[in-house]
Amino acid sequence: MTVQTFLPLFISFIIMVVLAPFVIPALTKLKASQTERNIMEEHVKKTGTPTMGGIMIIIAVAVSTLIFGRNESRNYMVLLLTVGFGIIGFIDDYLKVVKRKSDGLLAWQKLILQIIVTTAFLIWFLNTPGCDLSIVIPFTGGYCANIGIIAIPLFYFAVIGTVNGTNFTDGVDGLLGTVTLPVAAFFFVVSAHLSQGVEPVSLAVIGTLMGYLLFNCYPAKVFMGDTGSLAIGGFVAGAAYVMNMPLFIIIVGFIYLAEVLSVIIQVSYYKITKGKRIFRMAPIHHHFELGGWSETRVVTVFAVVTALLCIVGYLAR
């Protein structure tokens, strides 16, 4: 590796740091502010903090990837999912915080848009030489299984599930960005080791999140909103699939999985028992907060767990 290898990281970091002082006041002026309905007093205090900061994430990642993608189509396929899902999140955020439509996009509208973006990626992916839906099985020394037609529904489930997992994870200052840093580093290291070619987009995400966390660490000056959280989910799912490693999301993205499962379990149990709860609150990071953990402790513990699991994922490749 050379200094040039890491230029996407530094460029995306600089773009983020340069954009933030202009974009954050603009979002505040636009009154694109967060309205907290959380029962915790600490979160109620955040009402008025500008959101939709994910716009900066999309711009920084896109510019850096387009410059340094090295004409490797896999980088641009990952970028398609990143930007595509980010646009869906932007529409949802805009309707909620600017147009004051509390529901934003309706669930069915959001799902249709997610299916459209996912299908566009799938068509491009399957028509690219060297790309297929075979899956590397963890802890098998790189054995790649072809699961036939089952791969198609699994693809949609994995991509949309991952995106919703990152969306649920974005609920504490700095949490999603900090947790995703080691995940992006995992994809960079494995891609470099196996010559998969997605180092530029992975480094672009790392640099972008480093810059973003300067403004999103506790107490946050800006939130990424669905614009950023859906874009990050698109990156994770896209990087995993172009490297034939969707099963590794379960390992390195365990926090995303735990967050979305906690919501599913909580809602299901509440309906079945007619009012009883398993967790103090879902997603699960709020459960720990109500148990006495500070936001910074939640972020630290979740990030450390993710970093350890990324090491496990590297050993499992």
N, C-alpha and C positions, 0 to 999 in steps of 0.2 A: 504493500500500500504506500501511496505517496501523499504529499500534502494536498494534491489536486483531488484525491479521493474524498477528502473531507470538506471540500469547498461547498457542497450543497448544504451541509450543516451550518457553516458560518454565514453563508449568504441568507439562508432562511431566518437565522437568528437575527441578523442585522435588519432584514426587512420587517420582522415583527417589532423590534425595538424602535425602529423609525416610525412605523405606522401607528403604534399605540398612542403616543401623545396627541395625535390628530384624530384618530378614530374614536377613542373613548369620550372626549368632549363632544364629538359630533353625535354619538349615540345618546349622550346625556341631553343634548339640545333637542334631539328627535323625540325625547321622552321614551326611549326604548329601555325602560327601567324594569327591574325585577319586582314582582309583587309576591311576597312570601306568604303562603297560607299555612306554613308549618306551625305546629303548636308550640315549638320550642322558642323561648324568648330570644335566644341567641340568633336564630334564623329570622325572626320577625324584624330584628334590627337591620337586616340587609335590604329591606324594602327600599327601593329607589336606586339601588346599584344598577348601573347600565348593563344590559345583556346584549346578545347578538355579537359578542366579541369573536365568535367563530368565523366571522367574515375575514378577520385578519389571519386566522389559521389557514383558511382556504387560499387566500392570496399568496401568503408566504410559501406554502407547500407547492402550489401550482407553479409559481414563477421559478422557484429553485429547481423543481423537477423538469420543467420544460427546457431550462437552460442546460442542465447537466444530465438529462436522461440518456444521453449517448445513443440516441436512435434505437434504444432497446424498447420494443413495444410493450414489454411487461410493465415497465415503469408507468407508461401512459395508460395501460389498462387499470392499474391500481389507482392512478390519478382520476380516471373516469368514475370509479366507485366513490372515491373520496369527495370529489367535487359534486357528483350527482346527488349523493345523499346529503351533502352539505346544502345544496340548493333546496332540497325538500325541507330540511330543517329551517332554512332561512324563510321560506314561505310560511311555515308554521309559526315561527317566531314573529314575523312581521304582522300576521293576522292577530296574534295574541297581544303583543306589547305595543304595537303602533296603531292598529285598527281597533284594538280593545275588544276583539272577539275572544271571549274566554276559552273557547274550545280549540281555537286555531283551526287547523285542518281536522276534519272529521276522521275517525279511525279508518273508515273504508277508503277515504280519499288518500290518506297517507299510505295505506297498504298498496293501493293501486300504483301510486307513484314509485314506491319502493320496488314493486315487481317490475315496472317498466325499466328502471335503472339497472336492476339486477339482470334482466333479460338482455339488455344492451351489452352489458359486460360479458355475459355468457356467449352471445353470438360472436363477439369479437374474439373471445378467448378460444372458442372451439374452431375458429377459422384461422387461427395463427399456428404456423408450423411448430411442432415441438410441444404444443399445449394440449392437455387432455384432462379428464376428470379422475384419473387414477389417484389413489390416496396413499401417502406414505404412512405406514403403521408404526407408531412409536415403539421403541425398545426392540425393534427387529433388525437393527443394523441397516436400515434404509430400504427394507422390503416395500415395494409399491404394489398395492392391490387394485385390480380393476373390478369394480362392483357392478358394472353394467348399467342398466336403466335406472337402478336405484340411486345412482349418482346425481340424477337431475333433481328429484325432490329433496335429496339431502343438501344439494347446493343451495337451493332457495331457503331451506330451513336454516342452514348454517349462516348464510350471509345476513338474512333479515334478523335472525336471532342474535347474532353478534352486534349488529347495529343497535338493536333495542337494549342489549346488555350494556353497551357503552353509554347509551342515553340514560339508563337508570343509575349508572355509576356517578354521573355528574350531579352531585347533590351536596357536596361539601367543598369549601374553598380549596382549590388545588388538587382535589382527589383524582379526577379523571386524567389530568395532565401528568401527574406524578406517577400514577399506576401505568400509564401507557408508555412512559419513557423506557423502562426496561423491556417492554414488549417490542417496541420499535428497534431497540438495540439488539434484541434476539433475532429479529428478521434480518437486520444488517449483517450480523456476525455469521449467521447460517448462510445467507445469500453469498457473502464473500467467500466462505469456506467451500461452498458447493458450486460456485460460479453461476448463480441463478440470475444475476444481472439487475436485481432490484435494490442495490445499495444506494443509488442516488435518491430515490423516493423515501427510503427508510431514513436516511440521514437528514433529508429535508424535514421530515416529521420530527425527528429528534431536535434539530435546531429550532424549529418553530415552537415546539412545546417548551424548550428551555427559555426562549424569549417570552412566551405567553405567561409562564409561571412567575415571572418577575412582577406581573400585574395581577395575577390571580391567586397568589399565595395569601394565606390568612393575614390580615383581613383583605378580602378581594376588592380590587378597584373596578373589576369588570368580570362578567360571567360569559362563558362561551355560548350558552343557550343551546337549543337543538341544532342550530347552525353548525356549531363546533362538535358537539357530541355525536351527531349522526355522521359527520365527515370522518371523525376518528374511527368510528365503527366501520365505515367503508374502507378505510386504509387497512385496518387489521384483517378484515375478511378478504380483501383483494390480495394483500401480500401473502396470506396463508394459501389462497387458491392458486396463484401463479407459481407457487413453490410446491404445489401438491401436498400441502401440510394442514388441511383444515382440522384434522383431529388434534393438532397441537394447540389449537385455540383453547381446548378444554384444559390444557396444562398451563400455558403461559397467560391465558385470559381467564383464569379461574375466578378472579374477582368479578369480572363481567358476568360470568355464569351464575355466581352466587347472588349477585344483585337481582338479576332477572328472575331466578328461581325463588328468591325470598318473596318477591311480589306475587308470583303465581301461587305459591304455597299459602301465603297470607290471605289472599282473596278467596281462594278455593276453600280453605278451612273456615273462613269467616262465613261463607255462604252455607256450607254444610252444617256447621254448628249453630247457625243463626246468631252470630254476634261474638263468638269467641275468637281470640287471636293467639297465634303461636309466638310471634315477635312483638316487641313493644311497639314497633312501627316498621314498615317496609318502605323503600328498600333497606337492606340490612345495615347499611352504615348508620341509619337513624336509630336502629335498635341499639347499637353500641353507644351512640350519643346519649340516648335516654338512660342508658346504664351507667352514665357518669364519665364516659370518655370525652375528652376535648376534641375539637375538629382536627387539630394538629396531630393528636395521637392516632386518630382514625386514619389519617393520611399516611402517617409514618408506618403504622402496622401493616396496612394494606399494601403499601409500596414495597416494604421489606418482604412480605409474603410473595408478592409478584416477582421480585428480583430472584428470590430463591427458586421459585417455580420455573423461571426462565433458564436458570442453570440446569434444572432437571430436564427441561425441554431440550436444551442443547445436548445433554448427555443421551437423550432418548432418540435423537435424530437418526 
